[in-house]
Amino acid sequence: MIFYFTGTGNSKHAAQMIAESENDTLYSITQAVRERKFTYNLDDEKAIGFVFPVYFGGLPSIVREFIENVRFENIKDKYVYLLLTCGGKTYDAGGMFAKRMAERGYQVDALYGVRMPDNYVPMFNPPTGEKAEALLAQAVKEIREIALSIQARKKGDMIAVKGMFPKAATALMYPFYDRTRKTKKFYATDACTGCGLCEKICPCGAIELKNGKPVWVKEICAQCFGCLHRCPVRAIQFGKGTDKRERYVNPYSEGLKI
Ligand SMILES: Cc1cc2nc3c(=O)[nH]c(=O)nc-3n(C[C@H](O)[C@H](O)[C@H](O)COP(=O)(O)O)c2cc1C
């Protein structure tokens, strides 16, 4: 059983690779939260995995909500692991996950992290073309090694991309996540065709089409930027500056719905 959350496909790509190596099944955290499905019996499971992106050195809000509500039955003696995807550094996101799981009574056995293209478009220009391909090729190599380590049921914190002073960095940075994950800066330009993809994929149900155009109907969202990156006509913008930036969607994540 592998739970994943993704905005632009990196984490789904990584989760798919681990699922293949483990012959395991993927479960969307977005779908679980939408359907309020929070009880899982692990009787027939050998291991339980989590794969999701690092946001502001910590956990995406939707992952937080999932952990706060989830109830695992028969988890005793099961190998529990986390694979974080990030654009640069995970900081203490792994530690935060382990702590929040421990608060719910679940022990985490192994922490992994991998760098993939950065999708934080308000600040960075996402890589495209050869640059994105090179980053993904390196990530694939590392995920294959992580898959072997998971197969061997290795235990411990094996994240090599935490950066300096990870705990302090997360303590400084993470509070900004909840302060900035407001939807008021999102808008759609006249290029919008009203296709409705953004409404369909938003993990928070924060977008509704009104008169054929997206309207952000919730004050806050997870800030995954799936709507912006995946808009087929680049109509979605966030504040000033994203119109000049590239868009990024992981090309290897299959069936990227939610
Ligand atoms: C709101 C937000 C915050 C982010 N914060 C970090 C961060 O603190 N450190 C980092 O290395 N990458 C950060 N990123 C980049 C993503 O973690 C990275 O691109 C990830 O692989 C995206 O996964 P996805 O394609 O599954 O959504 C952030 C991205 C977003 C959207």
Ligand as a Chemical Component Dictionary entry (heavy atoms), coordinates in Angstrom:
data_LIG
# 
_chem_comp.id                   LIG 
_chem_comp.type                 NON-POLYMER 
_chem_comp.pdbx_formal_charge   0 
_chem_comp.three_letter_code    LIG 
# 
loop_
_chem_comp_atom.comp_id 
_chem_comp_atom.atom_id 
_chem_comp_atom.alt_atom_id 
_chem_comp_atom.type_symbol 
_chem_comp_atom.charge 
_chem_comp_atom.model_Cartn_x 
_chem_comp_atom.model_Cartn_y 
_chem_comp_atom.model_Cartn_z 
_chem_comp_atom.pdbx_ordinal 
LIG C1  C1  C 0 4.292  25.322 -2.215 1  
LIG C2  C2  C 0 5.588  24.652 -2.591 2  
LIG C3  C3  C 0 6.658  24.685 -1.698 3  
LIG C4  C4  C 0 7.847  24.033 -2.014 4  
LIG N1  N1  N 0 8.851  24.009 -1.070 5  
LIG C5  C5  C 0 9.983  23.323 -1.339 6  
LIG C6  C6  C 0 11.011 23.223 -0.358 7  
LIG O1  O1  O 0 10.897 23.700 0.771  8  
LIG N2  N2  N 0 12.153 22.570 -0.691 9  
LIG C7  C7  C 0 12.335 22.016 -1.929 10 
LIG O2  O2  O 0 13.372 21.438 -2.185 11 
LIG N3  N3  N 0 11.355 22.063 -2.865 12 
LIG C8  C8  C 0 10.185 22.686 -2.606 13 
LIG N4  N4  N 0 9.181  22.721 -3.548 14 
LIG C9  C9  C 0 9.367  21.979 -4.808 15 
LIG C10 C10 C 0 8.652  20.622 -4.806 16 
LIG O3  O3  O 0 8.839  19.968 -3.557 17 
LIG C11 C11 C 0 9.165  19.688 -5.918 18 
LIG O4  O4  O 0 9.165  20.308 -7.158 19 
LIG C12 C12 C 0 8.323  18.400 -5.949 20 
LIG O5  O5  O 0 9.043  17.397 -6.615 21 
LIG C13 C13 C 0 6.977  18.586 -6.626 22 
LIG O6  O6  O 0 6.292  17.356 -6.559 23 
LIG P1  P1  P 0 4.991  17.038 -7.387 24 
LIG O7  O7  O 0 5.347  17.141 -8.868 25 
LIG O8  O8  O 0 4.655  15.628 -7.023 26 
LIG O9  O9  O 0 3.933  17.995 -7.026 27 
LIG C14 C14 C 0 7.992  23.369 -3.267 28 
LIG C15 C15 C 0 6.930  23.382 -4.167 29 
LIG C16 C16 C 0 5.728  24.011 -3.843 30 
LIG C17 C17 C 0 4.603  23.972 -4.831 31 
# 
loop_
_chem_comp_bond.comp_id 
_chem_comp_bond.atom_id_1 
_chem_comp_bond.atom_id_2 
_chem_comp_bond.value_order 
_chem_comp_bond.pdbx_ordinal 
LIG C1  C2  SING 1  
LIG C2  C3  SING 2  
LIG C2  C16 DOUB 3  
LIG C3  C4  DOUB 4  
LIG C4  N1  SING 5  
LIG C4  C14 SING 6  
LIG N1  C5  DOUB 7  
LIG C5  C6  SING 8  
LIG C5  C8  SING 9  
LIG C6  O1  DOUB 10 
LIG C6  N2  SING 11 
LIG N2  C7  SING 12 
LIG C7  O2  DOUB 13 
LIG C7  N3  SING 14 
LIG N3  C8  DOUB 15 
LIG C8  N4  SING 16 
LIG N4  C9  SING 17 
LIG N4  C14 SING 18 
LIG C9  C10 SING 19 
LIG C10 O3  SING 20 
LIG C10 C11 SING 21 
LIG C11 O4  SING 22 
LIG C11 C12 SING 23 
LIG C12 O5  SING 24 
LIG C12 C13 SING 25 
LIG C13 O6  SING 26 
LIG O6  P1  SING 27 
LIG P1  O7  DOUB 28 
LIG P1  O8  SING 29 
LIG P1  O9  SING 30 
LIG C14 C15 DOUB 31 
LIG C15 C16 SING 32 
LIG C16 C17 SING 33 
# 
